Amino acid sequence: MNQTKLMNIVLLPALFAVYMYAVFKIILFKFALIDFNFLWHQLQRNLENPVYIRNRLHTANFTPLESISSNIQNLSYHDLINLFGNIAIFMPFGIFLLLLSKNRHMSLIGVLSRSLGLSLSLECLQVVFSIGSFDVDDLILNVSGGLLGFGACKLALVVSRLVRVSSLRFFAKEQQN
């Protein structure tokens, strides 16, 4: 088995699994230990008494660009980490989507919908488990990160292909001379 095939079949999916674990850990648990007993308790409490979830939704941000503009106006270290962190953490997602897709063909809409789906799932899990707050701006930033990662990877693949083709043409021309 050649190295490229090995990377596509084994290494890339393994790296994607590690990346997804890291995303869930960072977004949901903010680098803390994952306490399944705590999560189970939170889930039971919230399902038995939906008022907890309703209260979490009352404090949620459903107004697009509200917290982004607030963060830009105040611009503390924490705000910078929030803004760029939400973008940066999803950039590998866009890259992985492209690299794991069949024949490296993934559409912009495909990346957008998958990034939105993952981000929305994480935001909803924060509400359901009472371990964070729902913020529509996190969706915007996360999806932007997924699209940026996809675009950068797509560009790198195109440039790589162009370099390879022009190298082959150059060497073929040299051999003719």
MDAnalysis code that builds the backbone (N, CA, C; Angstrom):
import MDAnalysis as mda
import numpy as np

u = mda.Universe.empty(531, n_residues=177, atom_resindex=np.repeat(np.arange(177), 3), trajectory=True)
u.add_TopologyAttr("name", ["N", "CA", "C"] * 177)
u.add_TopologyAttr("resid", np.arange(1, 178))
u.add_TopologyAttr("resname", ["MET", "ASN", "GLN", "THR", "LYS", "LEU", "MET", "ASN", "ILE", "VAL", "LEU", "LEU", "PRO", "ALA", "LEU", "PHE", "ALA", "VAL", "TYR", "MET", "TYR", "ALA", "VAL", "PHE", "LYS", "ILE", "ILE", "LEU", "PHE", "LYS", "PHE", "ALA", "LEU", "ILE", "ASP", "PHE", "ASN", "PHE", "LEU", "TRP", "HIS", "GLN", "LEU", "GLN", "ARG", "ASN", "LEU", "GLU", "ASN", "PRO", "VAL", "TYR", "ILE", "ARG", "ASN", "ARG", "LEU", "HIS", "THR", "ALA", "ASN", "PHE", "THR", "PRO", "LEU", "GLU", "SER", "ILE", "SER", "SER", "ASN", "ILE", "GLN", "ASN", "LEU", "SER", "TYR", "HIS", "ASP", "LEU", "ILE", "ASN", "LEU", "PHE", "GLY", "ASN", "ILE", "ALA", "ILE", "PHE", "MET", "PRO", "PHE", "GLY", "ILE", "PHE", "LEU", "LEU", "LEU", "LEU", "SER", "LYS", "ASN", "ARG", "HIS", "MET", "SER", "LEU", "ILE", "GLY", "VAL", "LEU", "SER", "ARG", "SER", "LEU", "GLY", "LEU", "SER", "LEU", "SER", "LEU", "GLU", "CYS", "LEU", "GLN", "VAL", "VAL", "PHE", "SER", "ILE", "GLY", "SER", "PHE", "ASP", "VAL", "ASP", "ASP", "LEU", "ILE", "LEU", "ASN", "VAL", "SER", "GLY", "GLY", "LEU", "LEU", "GLY", "PHE", "GLY", "ALA", "CYS", "LYS", "LEU", "ALA", "LEU", "VAL", "VAL", "SER", "ARG", "LEU", "VAL", "ARG", "VAL", "SER", "SER", "LEU", "ARG", "PHE", "PHE", "ALA", "LYS", "GLU", "GLN", "GLN", "ASN"])
u.atoms.positions = np.array([
    [0.862, -1.176, 0.000],
    [0.000, 0.000, 0.000],
    [0.906, 1.236, 0.000],
    [0.665, 2.174, -0.932],
    [1.525, 3.347, -0.984],
    [1.159, 4.340, 0.128],
    [2.036, 5.307, 0.347],
    [1.878, 6.240, 1.458],
    [0.626, 7.103, 1.341],
    [0.296, 7.536, 0.146],
    [-0.882, 8.383, -0.036],
    [-2.149, 7.625, 0.327],
    [-2.232, 6.383, -0.109],
    [-3.410, 5.565, 0.185],
    [-3.508, 5.296, 1.691],
    [-2.368, 5.014, 2.316],
    [-2.337, 4.773, 3.755],
    [-2.820, 6.017, 4.505],
    [-2.347, 7.182, 4.064],
    [-2.755, 8.426, 4.710],
    [-4.260, 8.648, 4.559],
    [-4.804, 8.410, 3.373],
    [-6.228, 8.629, 3.129],
    [-7.120, 7.633, 3.858],
    [-6.655, 6.407, 4.016],
    [-7.488, 5.363, 4.615],
    [-7.369, 5.325, 6.134],
    [-6.181, 5.577, 6.667],
    [-5.959, 5.401, 8.103],
    [-5.672, 6.720, 8.822],
    [-4.639, 7.398, 8.387],
    [-4.162, 8.553, 9.132],
    [-5.141, 9.725, 9.119],
    [-5.674, 10.082, 7.982],
    [-6.582, 11.222, 7.881],
    [-7.850, 11.037, 8.734],
    [-8.530, 9.884, 8.651],
    [-9.698, 9.696, 9.530],
    [-9.330, 9.686, 11.018],
    [-8.158, 9.145, 11.353],
    [-7.723, 9.137, 12.754],
    [-7.475, 10.564, 13.242],
    [-6.820, 11.366, 12.420],
    [-6.587, 12.768, 12.783],
    [-7.900, 13.532, 12.897],
    [-8.853, 13.224, 12.016],
    [-10.163, 13.865, 12.081],
    [-10.873, 13.511, 13.392],
    [-10.774, 12.258, 13.819],
    [-11.397, 11.831, 15.077],
    [-10.773, 12.567, 16.270],
    [-9.464, 12.696, 16.265],
    [-8.778, 13.423, 17.337],
    [-9.192, 14.895, 17.320],
    [-9.262, 15.467, 16.124],
    [-9.691, 16.858, 15.985],
    [-11.112, 17.043, 16.530],
    [-12.039, 16.143, 16.169],
    [-13.423, 16.267, 16.632],
    [-13.499, 16.146, 18.158],
    [-12.721, 15.241, 18.732],
    [-12.670, 15.122, 20.194],
    [-12.219, 16.452, 20.800],
    [-11.170, 17.040, 20.217],
    [-10.645, 18.311, 20.726],
    [-11.683, 19.425, 20.608],
    [-12.409, 19.475, 19.493],
    [-13.439, 20.507, 19.309],
    [-14.513, 20.379, 20.389],
    [-15.002, 19.171, 20.604],
    [-16.040, 18.973, 21.626],
    [-15.510, 19.334, 23.006],
    [-14.292, 18.926, 23.298],
    [-13.704, 19.197, 24.611],
    [-13.510, 20.697, 24.822],
    [-12.987, 21.385, 23.830],
    [-12.713, 22.817, 23.974],
    [-14.010, 23.622, 24.034],
    [-14.930, 23.360, 23.127],
    [-16.153, 24.169, 23.074],
    [-17.098, 23.849, 24.230],
    [-17.262, 22.588, 24.525],
    [-18.227, 22.231, 25.567],
    [-17.649, 22.277, 26.979],
    [-16.378, 21.945, 27.136],
    [-15.829, 21.804, 28.478],
    [-14.720, 22.797, 28.797],
    [-14.389, 23.678, 27.839],
    [-13.397, 24.739, 28.059],
    [-12.117, 24.193, 28.690],
    [-11.613, 23.103, 28.145],
    [-10.353, 22.463, 28.558],
    [-10.455, 21.716, 29.889],
    [-11.612, 21.705, 30.542],
    [-11.769, 20.978, 31.803],
    [-11.965, 19.486, 31.520],
    [-11.880, 18.692, 32.563],
    [-12.131, 17.259, 32.424],
    [-13.589, 17.021, 32.041],
    [-13.822, 15.978, 31.275],
    [-15.189, 15.604, 30.907],
    [-15.736, 14.728, 32.024],
    [-16.748, 15.237, 32.701],
    [-17.357, 14.534, 33.829],
    [-18.721, 14.011, 33.384],
    [-18.768, 12.716, 33.036],
    [-20.012, 12.137, 32.526],
    [-21.106, 12.091, 33.584],
    [-20.747, 11.927, 34.850],
    [-21.751, 11.949, 35.916],
    [-22.416, 13.321, 35.988],
    [-21.610, 14.362, 35.876],
    [-22.136, 15.730, 35.878],
    [-23.068, 15.938, 34.692],
    [-22.638, 15.504, 33.502],
    [-23.468, 15.660, 32.306],
    [-24.792, 14.921, 32.454],
    [-24.737, 13.710, 32.976],
    [-25.954, 12.926, 33.173],
    [-26.893, 13.634, 34.149],
    [-26.313, 14.165, 35.224],
    [-27.115, 14.904, 36.211],
    [-27.757, 16.134, 35.562],
    [-26.975, 16.887, 34.789],
    [-27.498, 18.085, 34.125],
    [-28.627, 17.724, 33.153],
    [-28.419, 16.674, 32.386],
    [-29.433, 16.246, 31.420],
    [-30.718, 15.830, 32.126],
    [-30.589, 15.016, 33.173],
    [-31.780, 14.587, 33.916],
    [-32.518, 15.789, 34.511],
    [-31.774, 16.693, 35.137],
    [-32.384, 17.874, 35.749],
    [-33.124, 18.709, 34.701],
    [-32.481, 18.915, 33.549],
    [-33.089, 19.759, 32.516],
    [-34.283, 19.091, 31.848],
    [-34.237, 17.774, 31.698],
    [-35.379, 17.079, 31.096],
    [-36.556, 16.990, 32.062],
    [-36.263, 16.838, 33.356],
    [-37.331, 16.772, 34.352],
    [-37.971, 18.144, 34.592],
    [-37.190, 19.184, 34.419],
    [-37.684, 20.527, 34.653],
    [-37.240, 21.436, 33.503],
    [-38.016, 21.491, 32.430],
    [-37.637, 22.275, 31.240],
    [-37.464, 23.770, 31.491],
    [-37.843, 24.241, 32.677],
    [-37.670, 25.654, 33.008],
    [-36.185, 26.025, 32.937],
    [-35.315, 25.090, 33.298],
    [-33.874, 25.357, 33.228],
    [-33.450, 25.677, 31.797],
    [-33.929, 24.883, 30.858],
    [-33.583, 25.118, 29.451],
    [-34.199, 26.436, 28.982],
    [-35.445, 26.686, 29.365],
    [-36.097, 27.935, 28.972],
    [-35.325, 29.136, 29.510],
    [-34.853, 29.057, 30.750],
    [-34.067, 30.148, 31.331],
    [-32.758, 30.349, 30.576],
    [-32.138, 29.258, 30.159],
    [-30.889, 29.363, 29.384],
    [-31.158, 30.039, 28.043],
    [-32.307, 29.732, 27.455],
    [-32.651, 30.325, 26.164],
    [-32.986, 31.821, 26.290],
    [-33.467, 32.221, 27.467],
    [-33.751, 33.642, 27.671],
    [-32.467, 34.461, 27.705],
    [-31.373, 33.859, 28.116],
    [-30.096, 34.576, 28.167],
    [-29.274, 34.390, 26.887],
    [-29.806, 33.637, 25.949],
    [-29.085, 33.367, 24.696],
    [-29.073, 34.603, 23.799],
    [-28.111, 34.639, 22.891],
    [-28.046, 35.722, 21.907],
    [-28.541, 35.185, 20.573],
    [-29.695, 35.678, 20.136],
    [-30.260, 35.294, 18.846],
    [-30.150, 36.422, 17.828],
    [-29.492, 37.529, 18.207],
    [-29.357, 38.677, 17.311],
    [-28.008, 38.592, 16.597],
    [-28.025, 38.364, 15.279],
    [-26.753, 38.247, 14.545],
    [-25.876, 39.494, 14.696],
    [-24.601, 39.250, 14.890],
    [-23.538, 40.260, 14.986],
    [-23.576, 41.091, 16.271],
    [-24.470, 40.788, 17.190],
    [-24.552, 41.560, 18.434],
    [-23.299, 41.378, 19.294],
    [-22.946, 40.142, 19.599],
    [-21.767, 39.936, 20.449],
    [-20.471, 40.176, 19.674],
    [-20.477, 39.946, 18.369],
    [-19.274, 40.229, 17.572],
    [-18.971, 41.726, 17.623],
    [-19.981, 42.572, 17.396],
    [-19.739, 44.021, 17.423],
    [-19.380, 44.488, 18.824],
    [-19.990, 43.898, 19.835],
    [-19.657, 44.242, 21.215],
    [-18.207, 43.865, 21.527],
    [-17.796, 42.682, 21.079],
    [-16.418, 42.240, 21.300],
    [-15.420, 43.141, 20.581],
    [-15.759, 43.570, 19.373],
    [-14.857, 44.430, 18.603],
    [-14.748, 45.808, 19.273],
    [-15.837, 46.317, 19.818],
    [-15.808, 47.629, 20.473],
    [-15.004, 47.599, 21.769],
    [-15.115, 46.520, 22.534],
    [-14.415, 46.421, 23.824],
    [-13.010, 45.862, 23.659],
    [-12.850, 44.916, 22.790],
    [-11.601, 44.270, 22.407],
    [-10.615, 44.000, 23.546],
    [-11.045, 43.177, 24.465],
    [-10.142, 42.692, 25.506],
    [-9.453, 41.432, 24.984],
    [-8.502, 40.927, 25.748],
    [-7.804, 39.699, 25.381],
    [-8.805, 38.552, 25.241],
    [-9.749, 38.461, 26.162],
    [-10.777, 37.415, 26.126],
    [-11.639, 37.537, 24.863],
    [-11.971, 38.770, 24.493],
    [-12.790, 38.990, 23.292],
    [-12.048, 38.580, 22.027],
    [-10.743, 38.885, 21.973],
    [-9.927, 38.472, 20.819],
    [-9.874, 36.958, 20.708],
    [-9.673, 36.298, 21.845],
    [-9.640, 34.832, 21.867],
    [-10.978, 34.281, 21.399],
    [-12.078, 34.879, 21.851],
    [-13.404, 34.423, 21.451],
    [-13.617, 34.594, 19.947],
    [-13.290, 35.770, 19.428],
    [-13.498, 36.034, 18.005],
    [-12.649, 35.122, 17.125],
    [-11.350, 35.171, 17.325],
    [-10.452, 34.414, 16.455],
    [-10.434, 32.923, 16.801],
    [-10.696, 32.603, 18.060],
    [-10.738, 31.193, 18.460],
    [-11.874, 30.438, 17.800],
    [-13.051, 31.078, 17.728],
    [-14.200, 30.434, 17.081],
    [-13.963, 30.220, 15.591],
    [-13.224, 31.117, 14.979],
    [-12.886, 30.938, 13.562],
    [-11.817, 29.860, 13.420],
    [-10.759, 29.994, 14.214],
    [-9.609, 29.083, 14.100],
    [-9.967, 27.630, 14.410],
    [-10.849, 27.415, 15.373],
    [-11.163, 26.037, 15.753],
    [-11.935, 25.302, 14.657],
    [-12.614, 26.052, 13.768],
    [-13.368, 25.403, 12.694],
    [-12.626, 25.361, 11.366],
    [-11.501, 26.046, 11.252],
    [-10.743, 25.993, 9.995],
    [-10.311, 24.566, 9.644],
    [-9.791, 23.799, 10.600],
    [-9.441, 22.410, 10.256],
    [-10.648, 21.588, 9.805],
    [-11.843, 21.922, 10.300],
    [-13.042, 21.198, 9.895],
    [-13.255, 21.323, 8.391],
    [-13.141, 22.553, 7.857],
    [-13.276, 22.763, 6.413],
    [-12.206, 22.030, 5.625],
    [-11.001, 21.992, 6.170],
    [-9.900, 21.271, 5.518],
    [-10.183, 19.778, 5.504],
    [-10.561, 19.236, 6.658],
    [-10.855, 17.801, 6.740],
    [-12.010, 17.411, 5.821],
    [-13.042, 18.256, 5.758],
    [-14.170, 17.933, 4.881],
    [-13.715, 17.762, 3.438],
    [-12.839, 18.647, 2.992],
    [-12.344, 18.560, 1.620],
    [-11.444, 17.345, 1.435],
    [-10.520, 17.134, 2.357],
    [-9.569, 16.031, 2.216],
    [-10.223, 14.657, 2.371],
    [-11.281, 14.581, 3.168],
    [-11.958, 13.297, 3.371],
    [-13.038, 13.020, 2.325],
    [-13.394, 14.035, 1.538],
    [-14.431, 13.827, 0.528],
    [-13.877, 12.997, -0.632],
    [-14.780, 12.338, -1.319],
    [-14.386, 11.485, -2.437],
    [-13.756, 12.332, -3.536],
    [-12.576, 11.969, -3.951],
    [-11.835, 12.667, -5.008],
    [-11.632, 14.152, -4.725],
    [-11.619, 14.514, -3.429],
    [-11.389, 15.907, -3.019],
    [-12.423, 16.863, -3.618],
    [-13.644, 16.358, -3.802],
    [-14.713, 17.192, -4.343],
    [-15.753, 17.431, -3.250],
    [-15.766, 18.628, -2.740],
    [-16.758, 19.041, -1.756],
    [-17.173, 20.444, -2.162],
    [-18.456, 20.704, -2.181],
    [-18.930, 22.019, -2.599],
    [-18.895, 22.998, -1.431],
    [-18.914, 24.257, -1.761],
    [-18.964, 25.313, -0.760],
    [-20.235, 25.177, 0.079],
    [-21.334, 24.858, -0.564],
    [-22.610, 24.660, 0.147],
    [-22.507, 23.455, 1.084],
    [-21.822, 22.412, 0.648],
    [-21.630, 21.236, 1.497],
    [-20.853, 21.574, 2.761],
    [-19.805, 22.354, 2.607],
    [-19.001, 22.767, 3.765],
    [-19.810, 23.697, 4.655],
    [-20.529, 24.631, 4.045],
    [-21.357, 25.563, 4.805],
    [-22.393, 24.809, 5.634],
    [-23.097, 23.873, 5.013],
    [-24.158, 23.154, 5.735],
    [-23.584, 22.255, 6.832],
    [-22.469, 21.608, 6.569],
    [-21.869, 20.741, 7.591],
    [-21.282, 21.558, 8.741],
    [-20.653, 22.679, 8.429],
    [-20.110, 23.553, 9.480],
    [-21.239, 24.115, 10.337],
    [-22.302, 24.536, 9.676],
    [-23.458, 25.051, 10.404],
    [-24.079, 23.955, 11.272],
    [-24.208, 22.757, 10.731],
    [-24.786, 21.649, 11.488],
    [-23.982, 21.306, 12.732],
    [-22.666, 21.222, 12.589],
    [-21.812, 20.903, 13.741],
    [-21.872, 22.030, 14.765],
    [-21.752, 23.257, 14.302],
    [-21.772, 24.401, 15.217],
    [-23.111, 24.509, 15.949],
    [-24.202, 24.329, 15.220],
    [-25.530, 24.385, 15.831],
    [-25.702, 23.268, 16.860],
    [-25.190, 22.097, 16.549],
    [-25.247, 20.980, 17.505],
    [-24.503, 21.323, 18.791],
    [-23.314, 21.892, 18.652],
    [-22.527, 22.261, 19.828],
    [-23.215, 23.350, 20.646],
    [-23.788, 24.334, 19.971],
    [-24.498, 25.404, 20.682],
    [-25.715, 24.843, 21.427],
    [-26.444, 23.932, 20.801],
    [-27.624, 23.330, 21.446],
    [-27.215, 22.440, 22.619],
    [-26.116, 21.705, 22.460],
    [-25.631, 20.869, 23.565],
    [-25.263, 21.721, 24.781],
    [-24.712, 22.910, 24.541],
    [-24.393, 23.802, 25.659],
    [-25.655, 24.164, 26.438],
    [-26.756, 24.373, 25.716],
    [-28.019, 24.722, 26.380],
    [-28.594, 23.508, 27.097],
    [-28.632, 22.369, 26.414],
    [-29.248, 21.163, 26.980],
    [-28.523, 20.700, 28.246],
    [-27.206, 20.803, 28.250],
    [-26.425, 20.362, 29.403],
    [-26.106, 21.509, 30.372],
    [-26.570, 22.716, 30.073],
    [-26.310, 23.898, 30.913],
    [-24.815, 24.087, 31.168],
    [-24.032, 24.011, 30.090],
    [-22.585, 24.157, 30.240],
    [-22.055, 25.306, 29.371],
    [-22.922, 26.179, 28.974],
    [-22.547, 27.319, 28.148],
    [-23.810, 28.011, 27.696],
    [-23.652, 29.008, 26.858],
    [-24.828, 29.731, 26.386],
    [-24.875, 29.714, 24.866],
    [-26.074, 29.741, 24.352],
    [-26.287, 29.764, 22.908],
    [-25.990, 31.163, 22.402],
    [-25.188, 31.256, 21.325],
    [-24.869, 32.547, 20.719],
    [-24.831, 32.373, 19.208],
    [-25.744, 33.048, 18.513],
    [-25.815, 32.948, 17.062],
    [-24.513, 33.440, 16.422],
    [-23.815, 34.345, 17.091],
    [-22.546, 34.839, 16.548],
    [-21.465, 33.759, 16.546],
    [-21.550, 32.828, 17.486],
    [-20.629, 31.681, 17.447],
    [-20.868, 30.860, 16.182],
    [-22.138, 30.729, 15.799],
    [-22.457, 30.023, 14.546],
    [-21.812, 30.737, 13.360],
    [-21.942, 32.056, 13.328],
    [-21.378, 32.844, 12.229],
    [-19.861, 32.669, 12.174],
    [-19.205, 32.788, 13.323],
    [-17.747, 32.680, 13.376],
    [-17.272, 31.265, 13.037],
    [-17.958, 30.260, 13.580],
    [-17.567, 28.874, 13.313],
    [-17.719, 28.523, 11.833],
    [-18.846, 28.900, 11.253],
    [-19.075, 28.622, 9.832],
    [-18.048, 29.363, 8.983],
    [-17.737, 30.600, 9.366],
    [-16.699, 31.360, 8.653],
    [-15.366, 30.621, 8.707],
    [-15.041, 30.065, 9.858],
    [-13.803, 29.292, 10.000],
    [-13.797, 28.064, 9.109],
    [-14.910, 27.344, 9.072],
    [-15.005, 26.167, 8.201],
    [-14.826, 26.541, 6.741],
    [-15.458, 27.638, 6.335],
    [-15.345, 28.093, 4.940],
    [-13.932, 28.589, 4.618],
    [-13.301, 29.281, 5.559],
    [-11.921, 29.739, 5.350],
    [-10.960, 28.555, 5.215],
    [-11.124, 27.557, 6.074],
    [-10.276, 26.362, 5.989],
    [-10.463, 25.650, 4.665],
    [-11.705, 25.514, 4.241],
    [-12.020, 24.891, 2.960],
    [-11.385, 25.670, 1.819],
    [-11.560, 26.998, 1.834],
    [-11.013, 27.840, 0.770],
    [-9.498, 27.774, 0.709],
    [-8.855, 27.811, 1.866],
    [-7.391, 27.746, 1.905],
    [-6.889, 26.396, 1.394],
    [-7.559, 25.326, 1.785],
    [-7.156, 23.990, 1.336],
    [-7.392, 23.826, -0.161],
    [-8.534, 24.307, -0.633],
    [-8.855, 24.232, -2.065],
    [-7.807, 24.997, -2.873],
    [-7.445, 26.176, -2.402],
    [-6.429, 26.985, -3.072],
    [-5.078, 26.267, -3.076],
    [-4.720, 25.684, -1.945],
    [-3.447, 24.956, -1.857],
    [-3.423, 23.766, -2.816],
    [-4.536, 23.061, -2.937],
    [-4.608, 21.925, -3.853],
    [-4.486, 22.370, -5.307],
    [-5.137, 23.485, -5.641],
    [-5.052, 24.006, -7.011],
    [-3.631, 24.456, -7.326],
    [-3.004, 25.198, -6.414],
    [-1.634, 25.661, -6.626],
    [-0.693, 24.462, -6.736],
    [-0.883, 23.475, -5.881],
    [-0.050, 22.266, -5.923],
    [-0.180, 21.561, -7.273],
    [-1.403, 21.461, -7.759],
    [-1.648, 20.815, -9.049],
    [-0.986, 21.614, -10.182],
    [-1.107, 22.934, -10.124],
    [-0.491, 23.785, -11.151],
    [1.033, 23.669, -11.137],
    [1.615, 23.637, -9.964],
    [3.071, 23.488, -9.844],
    [3.503, 22.136, -10.396],
    [2.761, 21.092, -10.076],
    [3.084, 19.752, -10.559],
    [3.006, 19.690, -12.087],
    [1.944, 20.246, -12.655],
    [1.763, 20.227, -14.106],
    [2.863, 21.027, -14.790],
    [3.181, 22.223, -14.276],
    [4.221, 23.017, -14.929],
    [5.589, 22.382, -14.755],
    [5.825, 21.686, -13.656],
    [7.099, 20.978, -13.479],
    [7.226, 19.849, -14.496],
    [6.140, 19.112, -14.674],
    [6.163, 18.018, -15.643],
    [6.398, 18.551, -17.061],
    [5.748, 19.649, -17.392],
    [5.941, 20.250, -18.714],
    [7.386, 20.728, -18.882],
    [7.931, 21.336, -17.832],
    [9.307, 21.823, -17.903],
    [10.283, 20.678, -18.130],
    [10.118, 19.595, -17.344],
    [11.028, 18.454, -17.482],
    [10.842, 17.739, -18.814],
    [9.605, 17.689, -19.316],
    [9.361, 17.076, -20.617],
    [10.038, 17.905, -21.726],
    [9.964, 19.204, -21.590],
    [10.585, 20.088, -22.581],
    [12.103, 19.970, -22.507],
    [12.646, 19.853, -21.307],
    [14.092, 19.705, -21.118],
    [14.586, 18.386, -21.745],
    [13.790, 17.364, -21.610],
    [14.182, 16.045, -22.147],
    [14.184, 16.067, -23.673],
    [13.288, 16.887, -24.250],
    [13.237, 16.987, -25.713],
    [14.458, 17.719, -26.262],
    [14.990, 18.639, -25.508],
    [16.156, 19.421, -25.958],
    [17.416, 18.675, -25.783],
])
